[in-house]
Amino acid sequence: MDIAILGAGLGRLQRRALASAGFREVSPDRAAVRIYVSPKPPARPPKAPWIWIATRDLDGPAASTAVLAGAYDALALGPELPQTLARRCAELSITVEPGTPPLGFVTRSAAAKRALADLDRAAHTSMAVLITGETGTGKELAARYLHARSGRRGELVPINCAAIPNELIEGELFGYVRGAFSGAVNDYDGLIQAAAGGTVFLDEVDDTPKTLQIKLLRVLEDHVLSRLGENAPREVDFRIVAATNRDLEELVARDEFGADLYQRLAILQVELPPLRDRRDDLPELVGHLIERFYREDPVAPHRVTAITPPALAALVRYPWPGNVRELRNVLFHALVRKLGGSELLLSDLPEYVVRGAPGNDASMMVFDRAALAKMIENGHMNLRATRDQLERAALELALAKAGGSPARAARLLGEVGRGAARDPGGTVRAMMRRHGLG
């Protein structure tokens, strides 16, 4: 395996031991694993897999700091280090081959790729999975992908807990026999029974009535249920996948959701990123949604086949509080109003989307303050990642406007890359390398 050792502290004998174990030292940009040898974890951890080797005594808080910053493990110098390091690197080399994403599941961005990898890992177990994410991030699409990758032979049965009246939801889930209540004129096996051999998808599970949560917990524990009006228990083989756009831990703290049921549902958790963290996916998403519009409306009088750069730039800068669902609605609205032409123009977009994009006024804020406040309130804020996303988006737009010239892009970006240097594009080129753009 190719590794990069950064920092001093490993002796010649330890390096030889690593080489004999099959490791080859290469430059950091070519390494599969980066190994930091230092008294403290690196101040700017990489996104690539990395391990920290402490040159001082390794205590619990320091190890926790490293792991929270993204380290796979924290190790101490010692005679067993080469063998331990070899095992850790071997573990890091294990990958799960991703499946073919369903139509519309775009994974160009790093955030979307991480979510897809989490779904792939979860699919190969029988454990319950809790999918979280804001409204419109594609939780049902993710559940269908997880079910398809699981290899279960039965159907995926989606159940929207918020759409079924509280007085009917128990019968809908568990079934009932004729005469169990007024209106029960026939036997009904229920939605969980319909998912035998497959997957039950509980969407908006936070809206499950408290009275039902206790019964649901027992069914999830034993996979045994009884229809209303019947005492004969039946075993049902099903896998549970739940989804919510709310913080269930907060609901548990407010006694609005059962702690036991939460722990049972959240054995595995997959968080879907909001669209504002997936801006790299926007061009492909836009193309997919335009194609989808014409599949759903084949009698449209004309066909749009592209989007102009200014219109795409506005979509990239808009914060998308409604995520992919809002993007779909915006594009469909624009395509319905489109009277002619093969390109979607900036003037075709709704005013609020155009207004949300920064103009020529340098004092205009590029970010959405309300969205930032919500991220901070929910504990989802990552200032470094948000700053990097803004820098990358500005860099891509400037390079596109400048025809790929770093020098011209530097002038478009204002202070970045400008000054007395003979090469005003030097900083831009460094930014491009940092973001993997060239």
PyMOL commands that set and color helices and strands:
alter all, ss='L'
color gray80, all
select helices_A, chain A and resi 12-20+28-30+60-68+81-92+110-123+139-150+166-174+191-194+205-207+210-222+248-253+259-265+275-277+279-296+309-317+323-337+346-348+351-355+369-377+383-401+406-412+426-434
alter helices_A, ss='H'
color red, helices_A
select strands_A, chain A and resi 2-6+24-25+33-38+50-54+74-76+129-132+156-160+199-203+224-225+234-235+239-244+268-271+306-307+343-344
alter strands_A, ss='S'
color yellow, strands_A
deselect
rebuild
show_as cartoon
